Amino acid sequence: MALRIKSAQKKHRQSIKKRARNNFVRTTLKSKTKLFNAAIEEKDVEKANERLKEIISAYDQAATKGVIHARNASRHISRFSKKVHNLSLNAAT
């Protein structure tokens, strides 16, 4: 069904662009999460800290842009930080 009203056509074009942007951000978040989890699995504290900085930045940016909810980003960041903290405690002992 073709849209006949100009404003509806424009809104449709905008939604297509927004969906593409949001999908890109979501896939980037997933990729960074996988890299972070790989660093945790390797039990490499330095690498995990480096990945943590990247992933915190990515989640904050996604929340700012409205791709994900702010509480969703906060919850994920908290869980990632907790994993790194536990890893550093285990590495120290």
QUIMOMO-V374415 format. One line per field, one symbol per residue. burial: # if it has 9 or more other C-alpha atoms within 8 Angstrom, else .. Layout:
burial = ???
This chain:
burial = .......##............#..##..#..##.##..##..###..##.##.###.###.##...##.#..#...#..##.##..##.....
